[in-house]
């Protein structure tokens, strides 16, 4: 289970359930989009659902987001997952301090995965 220390995850109830079910919890820094496979999803979905302009109807917006979610290519999802170990290695190299910067390194070729 990947989670940061946000309130909903830190509840006593959640802790007990994880303990009973013997679920291994990974400690994760908060506000770390490069370490969270779902973060690129929101940007991609927003771009996909607004290609023809902003949607102004709540019903149409909901329908578009559900369709976009269901149509998301598995290859794209896998690319977002595959990038996580690279970022973990970078954080380890920085010894967990604040030197880690999200995104590509200076001089690194820009690679779009979303």
Secondary structure, 3 states (H helix, E strand, C coil): CEECCCHHHCCHHHHHHHHHCCCCCEECCCCCHHHCCCHHHHHHHHHHHCCCCCCCCHHHHHHHHHHHHHHCCHHHHHHHHHCHHHHHHHHHHCCCCCCCCCCCCCCCCCCCCC
